[in-house]
Structure formats: C-alpha cells, structure tokens
Amino acid sequence: MKTYRKELVFNLPTRRALINITPQIQQCLKESGIKEGLLLCNAMHITASVFINDDESGLHHDFEVFLEKLAPEKPYNQYRHNVYGNNADAHLKRTIMGREVVVAVTDGRLDFGTWERIFYGEFDGKRPKRVLVKIIGE
Ligand code: ZN
C-alpha cells in the first residue's frame, strides 16, 4: 500500500472566504501516483473547514448569510469564548461546515458526483492556515 501526505497553506486576505481547492487536491493525487484508494482532506485549524459542495457564487453568498444567521460575528460580547479574542463565531461556523472530506480514488481520479468540488472555508482569516491531504491506496 502506498501513502502520501502533504500540507497545503492558505493565507486569505479576508476574515471569511470560500475557495475551491479541487485543483490543488487533484495535483496532490497526481503526485501520489495512487490509482485506487481513499483521499482525506482536513483543515488543521479549528476556525476553518473543508467541505464538498457546488462551485456556484449565489450558493456561496447563501452560505455566508446562513452562517451569519446561525452564528453572527457581532456583537463580539455575545460569546463567552471572546474573552480570548473575537473568533467565537468562527469556531461555530467551522463546526457547522465540517472539518474534513473523504473522497474515493478510482482509476487515478477523484470519484466525484457531477457537481461535487472541494472547498476550503475560512472563518478567521488574514493568517496562514494549514490543510492536510492524506492519500492511501495503491
Ligand atoms: Zn478562538
């Protein structure tokens, strides 16, 4: 069995953003040489997410509105965690959007449904953050 591990780093200029990282993940799969197996991709920070959804800008706006309704950034003093800073909403948003994805690898490709793409969700940006890619198989 082959294994592959890589850390990707994202340093986004805004507090919140969603970016399609599918091309970087496909590049990792190519580098790994693995044709059949499983790919895990997870955020290594507790204020960021990795998730699968549609690459459609209207939907990305809808996610922002939805998350701000459930866990609004402000006022900061509504959260107990914010005695340590101002990112309680980012922890909550990350929990809603998830930590990781697992994708089947078949014939050297990500075995996606038609509209599935992998996204990095940043909820407390303006600093470097790591994403782990682990691939196992043969
Ligand atoms: Zn925090």
Backbone and ligand atoms as CSV (ligand in chain L), in Angstrom:
chain,resi,resn,atom,element,x,y,z
A,1,MET,N,N,0.840,-1.203,0.000
A,1,MET,CA,C,0.000,0.000,0.000
A,1,MET,C,C,0.872,1.249,0.000
A,2,LYS,N,N,0.527,2.214,-0.825
A,2,LYS,CA,C,1.239,3.497,-0.850
A,2,LYS,C,C,0.548,4.484,0.085
A,3,THR,N,N,1.349,5.403,0.627
A,3,THR,CA,C,0.764,6.511,1.387
A,3,THR,C,C,1.377,7.820,0.895
A,4,TYR,N,N,0.622,8.883,1.054
A,4,TYR,CA,C,1.058,10.216,0.618
A,4,TYR,C,C,0.527,11.212,1.629
A,5,ARG,N,N,1.358,12.189,1.989
A,5,ARG,CA,C,0.930,13.227,2.936
A,5,ARG,C,C,1.454,14.575,2.465
A,6,LYS,N,N,0.612,15.588,2.499
A,6,LYS,CA,C,1.060,16.940,2.159
A,6,LYS,C,C,0.248,17.959,2.945
A,7,GLU,N,N,0.904,19.039,3.349
A,7,GLU,CA,C,0.193,20.165,3.962
A,7,GLU,C,C,0.126,21.298,2.948
A,8,LEU,N,N,-1.075,21.805,2.731
A,8,LEU,CA,C,-1.270,22.995,1.899
A,8,LEU,C,C,-1.464,24.168,2.851
A,9,VAL,N,N,-0.998,25.346,2.462
A,9,VAL,CA,C,-1.149,26.532,3.315
A,9,VAL,C,C,-1.972,27.583,2.574
A,10,PHE,N,N,-2.974,28.114,3.282
A,10,PHE,CA,C,-3.800,29.182,2.720
A,10,PHE,C,C,-3.701,30.397,3.639
A,11,ASN,N,N,-3.483,31.551,3.034
A,11,ASN,CA,C,-3.400,32.794,3.800
A,11,ASN,C,C,-4.331,33.803,3.122
A,12,LEU,N,N,-5.609,33.772,3.522
A,12,LEU,CA,C,-6.609,34.569,2.815
A,12,LEU,C,C,-6.681,35.975,3.406
A,13,PRO,N,N,-6.892,36.987,2.551
A,13,PRO,CA,C,-6.810,38.385,2.988
A,13,PRO,C,C,-8.047,38.878,3.733
A,14,THR,N,N,-9.104,38.043,3.797
A,14,THR,CA,C,-10.341,38.477,4.456
A,14,THR,C,C,-10.641,37.558,5.632
A,15,ARG,N,N,-11.512,38.025,6.543
A,15,ARG,CA,C,-11.888,37.194,7.691
A,15,ARG,C,C,-12.573,35.909,7.235
A,16,ARG,N,N,-13.498,36.044,6.288
A,16,ARG,CA,C,-14.225,34.872,5.790
A,16,ARG,C,C,-14.102,34.753,4.277
A,17,ALA,N,N,-13.967,33.511,3.794
A,17,ALA,CA,C,-13.924,33.254,2.348
A,17,ALA,C,C,-14.111,31.765,2.115
A,18,LEU,N,N,-14.657,31.448,0.948
A,18,LEU,CA,C,-14.742,30.066,0.495
A,18,LEU,C,C,-13.946,29.969,-0.798
A,19,ILE,N,N,-13.001,29.020,-0.849
A,19,ILE,CA,C,-12.261,28.860,-2.109
A,19,ILE,C,C,-12.273,27.408,-2.558
A,20,ASN,N,N,-12.382,27.241,-3.860
A,20,ASN,CA,C,-12.372,25.918,-4.481
A,20,ASN,C,C,-10.924,25.428,-4.526
A,21,ILE,N,N,-10.633,24.374,-3.761
A,21,ILE,CA,C,-9.263,23.847,-3.721
A,21,ILE,C,C,-9.149,22.533,-4.501
A,22,THR,N,N,-10.160,22.215,-5.300
A,22,THR,CA,C,-10.137,20.958,-6.064
A,22,THR,C,C,-8.879,20.829,-6.937
A,23,PRO,N,N,-8.444,21.895,-7.640
A,23,PRO,CA,C,-7.238,21.734,-8.470
A,23,PRO,C,C,-6.002,21.337,-7.653
A,24,GLN,N,N,-5.828,21.953,-6.469
A,24,GLN,CA,C,-4.671,21.588,-5.625
A,24,GLN,C,C,-4.766,20.144,-5.159
A,25,ILE,N,N,-5.995,19.684,-4.840
A,25,ILE,CA,C,-6.163,18.305,-4.361
A,25,ILE,C,C,-5.907,17.323,-5.505
A,26,GLN,N,N,-6.367,17.673,-6.705
A,26,GLN,CA,C,-6.101,16.817,-7.871
A,26,GLN,C,C,-4.595,16.730,-8.142
A,27,GLN,N,N,-3.888,17.849,-7.916
A,27,GLN,CA,C,-2.435,17.848,-8.089
A,27,GLN,C,C,-1.765,16.905,-7.079
A,28,CYS,N,N,-2.251,16.935,-5.833
A,28,CYS,CA,C,-1.725,16.012,-4.808
A,28,CYS,C,C,-1.936,14.565,-5.240
A,29,LEU,N,N,-3.126,14.266,-5.750
A,29,LEU,CA,C,-3.432,12.899,-6.176
A,29,LEU,C,C,-2.496,12.472,-7.302
A,30,LYS,N,N,-2.243,13.387,-8.224
A,30,LYS,CA,C,-1.324,13.096,-9.328
A,30,LYS,C,C,0.079,12.801,-8.789
A,31,GLU,N,N,0.557,13.664,-7.856
A,31,GLU,CA,C,1.886,13.471,-7.260
A,31,GLU,C,C,1.998,12.132,-6.544
A,32,SER,N,N,0.898,11.709,-5.910
A,32,SER,CA,C,0.923,10.483,-5.102
A,32,SER,C,C,1.106,9.234,-5.953
A,33,GLY,N,N,0.662,9.281,-7.181
A,33,GLY,CA,C,0.722,8.104,-8.046
A,33,GLY,C,C,-0.290,7.031,-7.684
A,34,ILE,N,N,-1.168,7.323,-6.717
A,34,ILE,CA,C,-2.148,6.338,-6.262
A,34,ILE,C,C,-3.340,6.312,-7.225
A,35,LYS,N,N,-3.735,5.100,-7.610
A,35,LYS,CA,C,-4.820,4.938,-8.600
A,35,LYS,C,C,-6.129,4.469,-7.965
A,36,GLU,N,N,-6.008,3.694,-6.873
A,36,GLU,CA,C,-7.194,3.151,-6.200
A,36,GLU,C,C,-7.008,3.330,-4.696
A,37,GLY,N,N,-7.942,4.002,-4.019
A,37,GLY,CA,C,-7.788,4.176,-2.577
A,37,GLY,C,C,-8.716,5.242,-2.046
A,38,LEU,N,N,-8.246,5.927,-0.995
A,38,LEU,CA,C,-9.045,6.962,-0.339
A,38,LEU,C,C,-8.201,8.203,-0.110
A,39,LEU,N,N,-8.831,9.347,-0.274
A,39,LEU,CA,C,-8.175,10.631,-0.021
A,39,LEU,C,C,-8.917,11.340,1.111
A,40,LEU,N,N,-8.149,11.730,2.116
A,40,LEU,CA,C,-8.674,12.531,3.226
A,40,LEU,C,C,-8.122,13.935,3.096
A,41,CYS,N,N,-8.980,14.932,3.293
A,41,CYS,CA,C,-8.513,16.318,3.295
A,41,CYS,C,C,-9.178,17.019,4.469
A,42,ASN,N,N,-8.370,17.543,5.397
A,42,ASN,CA,C,-8.948,18.209,6.577
A,42,ASN,C,C,-8.244,19.511,6.902
A,43,ALA,N,N,-9.045,20.448,7.419
A,43,ALA,CA,C,-8.481,21.680,7.961
A,43,ALA,C,C,-7.732,21.317,9.243
A,44,MET,N,N,-6.547,21.929,9.440
A,44,MET,CA,C,-5.770,21.664,10.649
A,44,MET,C,C,-5.990,22.764,11.689
A,45,HIS,N,N,-7.009,23.578,11.470
A,45,HIS,CA,C,-7.322,24.687,12.380
A,45,HIS,C,C,-8.795,24.618,12.764
A,46,ILE,N,N,-9.103,25.077,13.957
A,46,ILE,CA,C,-10.460,24.921,14.485
A,46,ILE,C,C,-11.362,26.109,14.169
A,47,THR,N,N,-10.895,26.966,13.255
A,47,THR,CA,C,-11.733,28.064,12.757
A,47,THR,C,C,-11.775,28.050,11.223
A,48,ALA,N,N,-11.553,26.877,10.634
A,48,ALA,CA,C,-11.618,26.711,9.176
A,48,ALA,C,C,-12.202,25.343,8.870
A,49,SER,N,N,-12.794,25.223,7.675
A,49,SER,CA,C,-13.454,23.980,7.267
A,49,SER,C,C,-12.948,23.500,5.921
A,50,VAL,N,N,-13.110,22.205,5.701
A,50,VAL,CA,C,-13.007,21.645,4.356
A,50,VAL,C,C,-14.319,20.911,4.116
A,51,PHE,N,N,-14.965,21.212,3.004
A,51,PHE,CA,C,-16.264,20.596,2.716
A,51,PHE,C,C,-16.448,20.461,1.210
A,52,ILE,N,N,-17.456,19.683,0.833
A,52,ILE,CA,C,-17.754,19.472,-0.589
A,52,ILE,C,C,-19.105,20.098,-0.899
A,53,ASN,N,N,-19.112,20.910,-1.958
A,53,ASN,CA,C,-20.386,21.449,-2.437
A,53,ASN,C,C,-20.213,22.007,-3.841
A,54,ASP,N,N,-21.170,22.804,-4.276
A,54,ASP,CA,C,-21.228,23.312,-5.647
A,54,ASP,C,C,-20.394,24.588,-5.779
A,55,ASP,N,N,-19.676,24.725,-6.878
A,55,ASP,CA,C,-18.909,25.950,-7.124
A,55,ASP,C,C,-19.808,26.955,-7.844
A,56,GLU,N,N,-20.701,27.565,-7.074
A,56,GLU,CA,C,-21.696,28.488,-7.650
A,56,GLU,C,C,-21.774,29.704,-6.740
A,57,SER,N,N,-21.536,30.892,-7.286
A,57,SER,CA,C,-21.349,32.087,-6.465
A,57,SER,C,C,-22.602,32.462,-5.672
A,58,GLY,N,N,-23.784,32.235,-6.234
A,58,GLY,CA,C,-25.017,32.518,-5.488
A,58,GLY,C,C,-25.094,31.666,-4.236
A,59,LEU,N,N,-24.760,30.403,-4.372
A,59,LEU,CA,C,-24.765,29.498,-3.221
A,59,LEU,C,C,-23.736,29.928,-2.177
A,60,HIS,N,N,-22.581,30.408,-2.634
A,60,HIS,CA,C,-21.549,30.844,-1.681
A,60,HIS,C,C,-22.053,32.040,-0.865
A,61,HIS,N,N,-22.773,32.942,-1.529
A,61,HIS,CA,C,-23.407,34.048,-0.814
A,61,HIS,C,C,-24.441,33.513,0.181
A,62,ASP,N,N,-25.218,32.521,-0.242
A,62,ASP,CA,C,-26.235,31.924,0.635
A,62,ASP,C,C,-25.595,31.292,1.874
A,63,PHE,N,N,-24.439,30.642,1.700
A,63,PHE,CA,C,-23.729,30.079,2.859
A,63,PHE,C,C,-23.359,31.186,3.850
A,64,GLU,N,N,-22.851,32.303,3.331
A,64,GLU,CA,C,-22.448,33.417,4.198
A,64,GLU,C,C,-23.649,33.928,5.008
A,65,VAL,N,N,-24.781,34.114,4.328
A,65,VAL,CA,C,-25.984,34.612,5.006
A,65,VAL,C,C,-26.472,33.600,6.044
A,66,PHE,N,N,-26.502,32.331,5.662
A,66,PHE,CA,C,-26.940,31.232,6.536
A,66,PHE,C,C,-26.064,31.156,7.796
A,67,LEU,N,N,-24.752,31.210,7.606
A,67,LEU,CA,C,-23.839,31.088,8.752
A,67,LEU,C,C,-23.917,32.319,9.649
A,68,GLU,N,N,-24.097,33.488,9.048
A,68,GLU,CA,C,-24.223,34.704,9.854
A,68,GLU,C,C,-25.531,34.732,10.649
A,69,LYS,N,N,-26.564,34.056,10.135
A,69,LYS,CA,C,-27.814,33.947,10.901
A,69,LYS,C,C,-27.628,33.037,12.108
A,70,LEU,N,N,-26.929,31.932,11.893
A,70,LEU,CA,C,-26.761,30.936,12.965
A,70,LEU,C,C,-25.732,31.369,13.997
A,71,ALA,N,N,-24.645,31.978,13.537
A,71,ALA,CA,C,-23.543,32.363,14.430
A,71,ALA,C,C,-22.979,33.705,13.980
A,72,PRO,N,N,-23.732,34.785,14.240
A,72,PRO,CA,C,-23.264,36.097,13.770
A,72,PRO,C,C,-21.933,36.499,14.397
A,73,GLU,N,N,-21.098,37.131,13.562
A,73,GLU,CA,C,-19.773,37.565,14.059
A,73,GLU,C,C,-19.920,38.554,15.224
A,74,LYS,N,N,-20.842,39.515,15.070
A,74,LYS,CA,C,-21.001,40.594,16.044
A,74,LYS,C,C,-22.401,40.572,16.657
A,75,PRO,N,N,-22.622,41.094,17.838
A,75,PRO,CA,C,-21.598,41.718,18.692
A,75,PRO,C,C,-20.672,40.673,19.332
A,76,TYR,N,N,-19.414,41.033,19.432
A,76,TYR,CA,C,-18.418,40.096,19.961
A,76,TYR,C,C,-18.736,39.676,21.397
A,77,ASN,N,N,-19.340,40.580,22.158
A,77,ASN,CA,C,-19.552,40.274,23.586
A,77,ASN,C,C,-20.714,39.316,23.846
A,78,GLN,N,N,-21.360,38.805,22.757
A,78,GLN,CA,C,-22.419,37.805,22.958
A,78,GLN,C,C,-21.841,36.420,23.247
A,79,TYR,N,N,-20.528,36.242,23.051
A,79,TYR,CA,C,-19.907,34.917,23.199
A,79,TYR,C,C,-18.939,34.891,24.379
A,80,ARG,N,N,-19.037,33.866,25.205
A,80,ARG,CA,C,-18.095,33.716,26.328
A,80,ARG,C,C,-16.667,33.504,25.854
A,81,HIS,N,N,-16.518,32.771,24.717
A,81,HIS,CA,C,-15.166,32.477,24.217
A,81,HIS,C,C,-14.404,33.751,23.872
A,82,ASN,N,N,-15.117,34.836,23.585
A,82,ASN,CA,C,-14.439,36.038,23.114
A,82,ASN,C,C,-13.661,36.790,24.196
A,83,VAL,N,N,-13.630,36.264,25.414
A,83,VAL,CA,C,-12.676,36.829,26.381
A,83,VAL,C,C,-11.248,36.535,25.920
A,84,TYR,N,N,-11.079,35.539,25.012
A,84,TYR,CA,C,-9.749,35.179,24.483
A,84,TYR,C,C,-9.467,35.802,23.121
A,85,GLY,N,N,-10.399,36.610,22.601
A,85,GLY,CA,C,-10.224,37.172,21.265
A,85,GLY,C,C,-11.595,37.503,20.712
A,86,ASN,N,N,-11.768,37.411,19.385
A,86,ASN,CA,C,-13.080,37.729,18.825
A,86,ASN,C,C,-13.530,36.696,17.789
A,87,ASN,N,N,-13.100,35.436,17.978
A,87,ASN,CA,C,-13.377,34.476,16.907
A,87,ASN,C,C,-14.331,33.345,17.296
A,88,ALA,N,N,-15.150,33.554,18.315
A,88,ALA,CA,C,-16.108,32.503,18.707
A,88,ALA,C,C,-16.990,32.108,17.537
A,89,ASP,N,N,-17.447,33.107,16.768
A,89,ASP,CA,C,-18.318,32.786,15.620
A,89,ASP,C,C,-17.603,31.885,14.628
A,90,ALA,N,N,-16.294,32.077,14.468
A,90,ALA,CA,C,-15.513,31.265,13.512
A,90,ALA,C,C,-15.460,29.807,13.955
A,91,HIS,N,N,-15.319,29.568,15.268
A,91,HIS,CA,C,-15.346,28.180,15.775
A,91,HIS,C,C,-16.710,27.539,15.481
A,92,LEU,N,N,-17.792,28.306,15.695
A,92,LEU,CA,C,-19.133,27.754,15.490
A,92,LEU,C,C,-19.393,27.490,14.003
A,93,LYS,N,N,-18.978,28.440,13.149
A,93,LYS,CA,C,-19.171,28.271,11.699
A,93,LYS,C,C,-18.396,27.064,11.198
A,94,ARG,N,N,-17.185,26.879,11.692
A,94,ARG,CA,C,-16.390,25.722,11.289
A,94,ARG,C,C,-17.079,24.415,11.665
A,95,THR,N,N,-17.687,24.392,12.840
A,95,THR,CA,C,-18.359,23.166,13.269
A,95,THR,C,C,-19.547,22.850,12.370
A,96,ILE,N,N,-20.272,23.890,11.958
A,96,ILE,CA,C,-21.410,23.685,11.049
A,96,ILE,C,C,-20.934,23.156,9.692
A,97,MET,N,N,-19.867,23.729,9.167
A,97,MET,CA,C,-19.419,23.375,7.810
A,97,MET,C,C,-18.518,22.141,7.781
A,98,GLY,N,N,-18.015,21.721,8.928
A,98,GLY,CA,C,-17.279,20.463,8.990
A,98,GLY,C,C,-15.779,20.614,8.954
A,99,ARG,N,N,-15.114,19.566,9.399
A,99,ARG,CA,C,-13.649,19.564,9.473
A,99,ARG,C,C,-12.992,18.994,8.234
A,100,GLU,N,N,-13.588,17.895,7.648
A,100,GLU,CA,C,-12.861,17.170,6.611
A,100,GLU,C,C,-13.793,16.554,5.576
A,101,VAL,N,N,-13.150,16.101,4.499
A,101,VAL,CA,C,-13.846,15.297,3.491
A,101,VAL,C,C,-13.011,14.051,3.213
A,102,VAL,N,N,-13.706,12.990,2.828
A,102,VAL,CA,C,-13.063,11.770,2.346
A,102,VAL,C,C,-13.623,11.510,0.951
A,103,VAL,N,N,-12.731,11.300,0.005
A,103,VAL,CA,C,-13.153,11.083,-1.380
A,103,VAL,C,C,-12.548,9.776,-1.877
A,104,ALA,N,N,-13.361,8.962,-2.539
A,104,ALA,CA,C,-12.848,7.732,-3.160
A,104,ALA,C,C,-11.935,8.099,-4.323
A,105,VAL,N,N,-10.864,7.336,-4.455
A,105,VAL,CA,C,-9.961,7.467,-5.600
A,105,VAL,C,C,-10.166,6.241,-6.486
A,106,THR,N,N,-10.571,6.481,-7.713
A,106,THR,CA,C,-10.851,5.395,-8.657
A,106,THR,C,C,-10.154,5.705,-9.972
A,107,ASP,N,N,-9.356,4.776,-10.427
A,107,ASP,CA,C,-8.670,4.936,-11.708
A,107,ASP,C,C,-7.855,6.242,-11.751
A,108,GLY,N,N,-7.254,6.598,-10.601
A,108,GLY,CA,C,-6.388,7.777,-10.535
A,108,GLY,C,C,-7.114,9.108,-10.473
A,109,ARG,N,N,-8.450,9.072,-10.288
A,109,ARG,CA,C,-9.232,10.329,-10.253
A,109,ARG,C,C,-10.068,10.405,-8.985
A,110,LEU,N,N,-10.421,11.642,-8.599
A,110,LEU,CA,C,-11.372,11.849,-7.514
A,110,LEU,C,C,-12.731,11.377,-8.019
A,111,ASP,N,N,-13.335,10.438,-7.303
A,111,ASP,CA,C,-14.563,9.797,-7.802
A,111,ASP,C,C,-15.788,10.611,-7.348
A,112,PHE,N,N,-15.955,11.776,-7.959
A,112,PHE,CA,C,-16.973,12.751,-7.590
A,112,PHE,C,C,-18.298,12.524,-8.307
A,113,GLY,N,N,-19.386,13.005,-7.684
A,113,GLY,CA,C,-20.624,13.256,-8.412
A,113,GLY,C,C,-20.414,14.466,-9.317
A,114,THR,N,N,-21.365,14.700,-10.183
A,114,THR,CA,C,-21.211,15.702,-11.248
A,114,THR,C,C,-20.791,17.080,-10.740
A,115,TRP,N,N,-21.411,17.552,-9.660
A,115,TRP,CA,C,-21.183,18.939,-9.231
A,115,TRP,C,C,-20.335,19.053,-7.982
A,116,GLU,N,N,-19.803,17.954,-7.504
A,116,GLU,CA,C,-19.010,17.994,-6.274
A,116,GLU,C,C,-17.647,18.645,-6.507
A,117,ARG,N,N,-17.319,19.592,-5.634
A,117,ARG,CA,C,-16.000,20.224,-5.623
A,117,ARG,C,C,-15.588,20.375,-4.157
A,118,ILE,N,N,-14.284,20.412,-3.914
A,118,ILE,CA,C,-13.770,20.541,-2.548
A,118,ILE,C,C,-13.475,22.015,-2.259
A,119,PHE,N,N,-13.966,22.477,-1.122
A,119,PHE,CA,C,-13.768,23.871,-0.721
A,119,PHE,C,C,-13.025,23.975,0.600
A,120,TYR,N,N,-12.220,25.029,0.694
A,120,TYR,CA,C,-11.665,25.465,1.966
A,120,TYR,C,C,-12.534,26.634,2.436
A,121,GLY,N,N,-13.061,26.521,3.637
A,121,GLY,CA,C,-13.872,27.576,4.223
A,121,GLY,C,C,-13.080,28.258,5.325
A,122,GLU,N,N,-12.785,29.526,5.111
A,122,GLU,CA,C,-12.040,30.313,6.118
A,122,GLU,C,C,-13.030,31.170,6.895
A,123,PHE,N,N,-12.939,31.118,8.224
A,123,PHE,CA,C,-13.853,31.901,9.065
A,123,PHE,C,C,-13.119,32.856,10.008
A,124,ASP,N,N,-11.781,32.788,10.005
A,124,ASP,CA,C,-10.980,33.708,10.820
A,124,ASP,C,C,-9.624,33.859,10.120
A,125,GLY,N,N,-9.655,34.543,9.004
A,125,GLY,CA,C,-8.507,34.581,8.099
A,125,GLY,C,C,-7.465,35.631,8.437
A,126,LYS,N,N,-6.746,36.070,7.391
A,126,LYS,CA,C,-5.650,37.052,7.493
A,126,LYS,C,C,-4.443,36.467,8.216
A,127,ARG,N,N,-4.299,35.144,8.172
A,127,ARG,CA,C,-3.104,34.485,8.711
A,127,ARG,C,C,-2.979,33.127,8.036
A,128,PRO,N,N,-1.753,32.592,7.996
A,128,PRO,CA,C,-1.551,31.304,7.325
A,128,PRO,C,C,-2.248,30.166,8.069
A,129,LYS,N,N,-2.917,29.316,7.310
A,129,LYS,CA,C,-3.621,28.170,7.896
A,129,LYS,C,C,-3.317,26.937,7.057
A,130,ARG,N,N,-3.223,25.791,7.736
A,130,ARG,CA,C,-2.813,24.558,7.064
A,130,ARG,C,C,-3.985,23.623,6.807
A,131,VAL,N,N,-3.884,22.924,5.694
A,131,VAL,CA,C,-4.835,21.876,5.318
A,131,VAL,C,C,-4.028,20.614,5.022
A,132,LEU,N,N,-4.438,19.509,5.621
A,132,LEU,CA,C,-3.751,18.233,5.437
A,132,LEU,C,C,-4.401,17.428,4.321
A,133,VAL,N,N,-3.562,16.845,3.474
A,133,VAL,CA,C,-4.031,15.900,2.455
A,133,VAL,C,C,-3.336,14.578,2.712
A,134,LYS,N,N,-4.108,13.536,2.936
A,134,LYS,CA,C,-3.541,12.194,3.149
A,134,LYS,C,C,-4.220,11.257,2.171
A,135,ILE,N,N,-3.424,10.495,1.455
A,135,ILE,CA,C,-3.971,9.566,0.461
A,135,ILE,C,C,-3.370,8.190,0.733
A,136,ILE,N,N,-4.223,7.186,0.783
A,136,ILE,CA,C,-3.737,5.817,0.944
A,136,ILE,C,C,-4.357,4.943,-0.149
A,137,GLY,N,N,-3.579,3.961,-0.577
A,137,GLY,CA,C,-4.083,3.056,-1.621
A,137,GLY,C,C,-2.942,2.456,-2.396
A,138,GLU,N,N,-3.228,2.136,-3.639
A,138,GLU,CA,C,-2.186,1.525,-4.460
A,138,GLU,C,C,-2.320,1.976,-5.903
L,1,ZN,ZN,ZN,-10.867,31.037,19.479
